[in-house]
Amino acid sequence: MSKSILSDKKTNLFIILSGIFITNALIAELIGGKIFSVERTLGYEPLDIPMFGDFVLQFNLTAGVVLWPIVFITTDIINEYFGKKGVRKITFITVGLITYAFIAIYLAMRLAPADFWLSVFGTDENGAPFDINYAFQQVLTQGLNIIFASLVAFVIGQFVDVYVFHRLRKITGKHKIWLRATGSTLISQLIDSFVVLIVAFYILGGWSLSQVLAVGTTNYIYKFLIAITLTPLLYIAHYFIDRYLGKENAEILMEEASKESGESLF
């Protein structure tokens, strides 16, 4: 394979992985304001296990956690083939785009609503007056808190993921992909799960600390289980990427990625 063709394939691979990464990260930010019940979604009653004082453990998760495992798995794949520089580049691009979304949402909230739009919905299903602009403002205000908190947690989590991934890669070499990928994801998501809730809901949202700890715990349990469940996807992704690049070229790319890893998070 000529150098130019390999370069094109490498660029295309980075664009595809970046697209998956950015899309899931941005959507996760936008839907993160909703807290949903896993038990009721599956048709069961909440577990109601007492923990953290008066607060009980239920599987109440932010909707964003449904997509974040995909973001972290994609991080590990980018890590494997493009190294710390690749992850750093896509992380900063994503932060910039999420910040842009933050500004766009804020400006949308500042727009004066049209009179006819305010009366479009009239009443809710119970016949009570429904203020669509108030609902719009409330949902997006919480969304802005989530976006701000997630940016903080996202940057911290990404660089911790990179650091742990390459430390494990030095130990495992090119073998045991599952160990370095899943291990780095579990550690980085532990940080992400609690930082985002503390900033968004405890500092900015008025939640009690026990509520934050309870939801953070259930969020992490979910991420832990999903990270392990999705581990086979890493091998599937490696298989198709290696076929696309060629086994020899893929190994060269991974070797270059591992050589540029260092002790610094940045």
Phi, psi and omega per residue, in radians:
M1 nan 2.281 -3.118
S2 -1.229 2.769 -3.098
K3 -1.098 -0.648 -3.118
S4 -1.175 -0.698 3.119
I5 -1.147 -0.754 3.101
L6 -1.069 -0.723 3.126
S7 -1.077 -0.728 3.121
D8 -1.129 -0.750 -3.142
K9 -1.142 -0.680 3.105
K10 -1.101 -0.756 3.120
T11 -1.127 -0.778 3.132
N12 -1.077 -0.707 3.133
L13 -1.098 -0.757 3.135
F14 -1.135 -0.678 3.125
I15 -1.116 -0.779 -3.133
I16 -1.108 -0.840 3.135
L17 -1.110 -0.675 3.111
S18 -1.132 -0.699 3.115
G19 -1.081 -0.771 3.100
I20 -1.088 -0.773 -3.116
F21 -1.073 -0.939 -3.064
I22 -1.141 -0.778 -3.105
T23 -1.033 -0.843 -3.121
N24 -1.200 -0.657 3.119
A25 -1.124 -0.770 -3.100
L26 -1.189 -0.775 3.124
I27 -1.114 -0.713 3.123
A28 -1.035 -0.675 3.112
E29 -1.131 -0.753 -3.045
L30 -1.241 -0.556 -3.109
I31 -1.703 -0.012 -3.031
G32 -1.167 -0.264 -3.136
G33 -1.279 -0.270 -3.141
K34 -1.557 2.280 3.036
I35 -1.820 2.157 -3.099
F36 -2.120 2.745 3.134
S37 -1.676 2.073 3.112
V38 -1.142 -0.745 -3.093
E39 -1.081 -0.837 -3.112
R40 -1.202 -0.578 3.085
T41 -1.073 -0.614 3.141
L42 -1.563 0.001 3.080
G43 1.596 0.317 -3.135
Y44 -2.060 2.862 3.054
E45 -1.400 2.626 3.122
P46 -1.011 2.625 -3.086
L47 -1.196 -0.680 3.121
D48 0.972 0.964 3.089
I49 -1.614 2.096 -3.104
P50 -1.084 2.351 3.075
M51 -2.890 2.776 3.112
F52 0.878 1.072 3.099
G53 1.336 -2.201 -3.087
D54 -1.493 -0.096 -3.083
F55 -1.514 2.459 -3.118
V56 -1.832 2.622 3.130
L57 -1.442 2.041 2.977
Q58 -2.259 2.722 3.113
F59 -1.483 1.260 3.052
N60 -1.768 2.025 -3.035
L61 -2.107 2.671 2.963
T62 -1.283 2.459 -3.087
A63 -1.033 -0.460 -3.115
G64 -1.122 -0.450 -3.091
V65 -1.190 -0.277 3.099
V66 -1.089 -0.591 -3.059
L67 -1.775 -0.389 -3.064
W68 -1.043 -0.617 3.081
P69 -1.014 -0.593 3.099
I70 -1.139 -0.678 3.113
V71 -1.066 -0.799 -3.088
F72 -1.260 -0.585 3.069
I73 -1.160 -0.734 3.090
T74 -1.085 -0.640 3.064
T75 -1.000 -0.775 -3.120
D76 -1.149 -0.642 3.119
I77 -1.194 -0.751 3.081
I78 -1.088 -0.716 3.088
N79 -0.982 -0.769 -3.058
E80 -1.132 -0.706 -3.019
Y81 -1.801 -0.395 -3.068
F82 -2.162 -0.080 3.034
G83 1.253 -2.954 -3.085
K84 -1.069 -0.666 -3.137
K85 -1.102 -0.689 3.136
G86 -1.138 -0.779 3.132
V87 -1.152 -0.723 3.137
R88 -1.073 -0.744 -3.124
K89 -1.090 -0.870 -3.089
I90 -1.232 -0.522 3.088
T91 -1.118 -0.822 -3.134
F92 -1.178 -0.636 3.078
I93 -1.098 -0.774 -3.132
T94 -1.130 -0.729 3.094
V95 -1.049 -0.735 3.117
G96 -1.090 -0.745 -3.126
L97 -1.231 -0.661 3.091
I98 -1.169 -0.669 3.071
T99 -1.081 -0.717 3.079
Y100 -1.044 -0.764 3.108
A101 -1.091 -0.696 3.102
F102 -1.007 -0.826 -3.134
I103 -1.146 -0.740 -3.135
A104 -1.091 -0.728 3.121
I105 -1.146 -0.752 3.131
Y106 -1.051 -0.781 3.140
L107 -1.138 -0.657 3.110
A108 -1.093 -0.646 3.120
M109 -1.184 -0.461 -3.108
R110 -1.458 -0.189 -3.135
L111 -1.259 2.385 3.120
A112 -1.246 2.251 -3.099
P113 -1.242 2.521 3.055
A114 -1.245 2.517 -3.083
D115 -1.029 -0.750 -3.079
F116 -1.182 -0.529 -3.129
W117 -1.169 -0.598 -3.122
L118 -1.123 -0.464 -3.082
S119 -1.843 0.101 -3.105
V120 -1.028 -0.763 -3.064
F121 -1.574 -0.324 3.066
G122 1.071 -1.539 -3.133
T123 -2.204 2.834 3.080
D124 -1.459 -2.973 -3.077
E125 -1.163 -0.308 3.127
N126 -1.681 0.045 3.123
G127 1.519 0.018 3.129
A128 -1.396 2.586 3.112
P129 -0.984 2.401 -3.099
F130 -2.064 2.030 3.137
D131 -1.653 1.699 -3.070
I132 -1.140 -0.603 -3.135
N133 -1.207 -0.677 3.093
Y134 -1.109 -0.765 3.120
A135 -1.081 -0.757 3.122
F136 -1.016 -0.813 -3.118
Q137 -1.141 -0.752 -3.092
Q138 -1.160 -0.773 -3.130
V139 -1.118 -0.805 -3.083
L140 -1.301 -0.517 3.074
T141 -1.094 -0.769 3.093
Q142 -1.134 -0.638 3.100
G143 -1.095 -0.655 3.119
L144 -1.144 -0.698 3.081
N145 -1.061 -0.739 3.122
I146 -1.098 -0.773 -3.114
I147 -1.083 -0.802 -3.141
F148 -1.082 -0.826 -3.118
A149 -1.144 -0.684 -3.112
S150 -1.173 -0.600 3.107
L151 -1.067 -0.744 3.112
V152 -1.098 -0.883 -3.113
A153 -1.160 -0.653 -3.098
F154 -1.076 -0.854 -3.108
V155 -1.121 -0.793 3.122
I156 -1.078 -0.831 -3.110
G157 -1.091 -0.698 -3.120
Q158 -1.100 -0.803 -3.088
F159 -1.289 -0.527 3.022
V160 -1.164 -0.726 3.115
D161 -1.031 -0.804 3.133
V162 -1.057 -0.829 -3.084
Y163 -1.074 -0.876 -3.112
V164 -1.136 -0.711 -3.139
F165 -0.993 -0.855 -3.078
H166 -1.312 -0.505 3.032
R167 -1.125 -0.732 3.121
L168 -1.228 -0.576 -3.136
R169 -1.170 -0.573 3.084
K170 -1.119 -0.530 -3.131
I171 -1.431 -0.741 -3.027
T172 -1.588 -0.282 -3.038
G173 1.171 -2.489 -3.128
K174 -1.517 0.035 -3.136
H175 -1.659 2.995 3.066
K176 0.930 0.990 3.087
I177 -0.981 -0.711 -3.080
W178 -1.039 -0.625 -3.065
L179 -1.203 -0.891 -3.096
R180 -1.256 -0.621 -3.125
A181 -1.260 -0.907 -3.121
T182 -1.202 -0.697 3.135
G183 -1.076 -0.803 3.141
S184 -1.161 -0.649 3.130
T185 -1.151 -0.765 -3.109
L186 -1.114 -0.670 3.134
I187 -1.250 -0.802 -3.107
S188 -1.165 -0.631 -3.133
Q189 -1.300 -0.418 3.036
L190 -1.086 -0.765 3.112
I191 -1.169 -0.841 -3.102
D192 -1.030 -0.730 -3.057
S193 -1.027 -0.671 -3.058
F194 -1.661 -0.609 -3.137
V195 -1.070 -0.807 -3.087
V196 -1.117 -0.677 -3.132
L197 -1.257 -0.695 3.138
I198 -1.092 -0.781 -3.122
V199 -1.261 -0.854 -3.012
A200 -1.296 -0.716 -2.990
F201 -1.923 -0.492 3.131
Y202 -1.531 -0.886 -3.124
I203 -1.343 -0.776 -3.048
L204 -1.777 -0.334 -2.992
G205 -1.942 -0.090 3.063
G206 1.421 0.234 3.068
W207 -1.272 2.730 3.014
S208 -1.370 2.757 3.139
L209 -1.104 -0.648 3.138
S210 -1.121 -0.640 3.118
Q211 -1.178 -0.721 3.103
V212 -1.082 -0.784 -3.129
L213 -1.119 -0.688 -3.131
A214 -1.173 -0.845 -3.140
V215 -1.175 -0.676 3.113
G216 -1.083 -0.697 3.124
T217 -1.120 -0.801 3.139
T218 -1.178 -0.649 3.077
N219 -1.037 -0.772 -3.098
Y220 -1.226 -0.678 3.086
I221 -1.013 -0.766 3.112
Y222 -1.068 -0.872 -3.108
K223 -1.084 -0.660 3.128
F224 -1.053 -0.871 -3.100
L225 -1.164 -0.710 -3.130
I226 -1.185 -0.695 3.132
A227 -1.036 -0.724 3.115
I228 -1.233 -0.738 -3.123
T229 -1.088 -0.650 -3.073
L230 -1.493 -0.013 -3.125
T231 -0.927 -0.711 3.106
P232 -1.001 -0.472 3.128
L233 -1.094 -0.519 3.103
L234 -1.081 -0.754 -3.133
Y235 -1.231 -0.631 3.084
I236 -1.132 -0.774 3.120
A237 -1.084 -0.749 3.116
H238 -1.066 -0.703 -3.120
Y239 -1.061 -0.861 -3.097
F240 -1.245 -0.633 3.111
I241 -1.170 -0.738 3.119
D242 -1.107 -0.642 3.080
R243 -1.195 -0.657 -3.119
Y244 -1.191 -0.799 -3.106
L245 -1.450 -0.480 -2.951
G246 1.729 2.339 -3.031
K247 -0.957 -0.807 -3.100
E248 -1.134 -0.774 -3.139
N249 -1.161 -0.647 3.113
A250 -1.105 -0.725 3.123
E251 -1.165 -0.634 3.078
I252 -1.111 -0.758 -3.136
L253 -1.101 -0.754 3.134
M254 -1.168 -0.634 3.115
E255 -1.156 -0.725 3.089
E256 -1.099 -0.690 3.137
A257 -1.124 -0.674 -3.101
S258 -1.283 -0.547 -3.114
K259 -1.197 -0.535 -3.079
E260 -1.538 0.094 3.065
S261 -1.406 2.492 3.141
G262 -2.370 -2.952 -3.128
E263 -1.354 -0.488 -3.068
S264 -1.301 2.527 3.058
L265 -1.195 -0.454 -3.069
F266 -1.863 nan nan
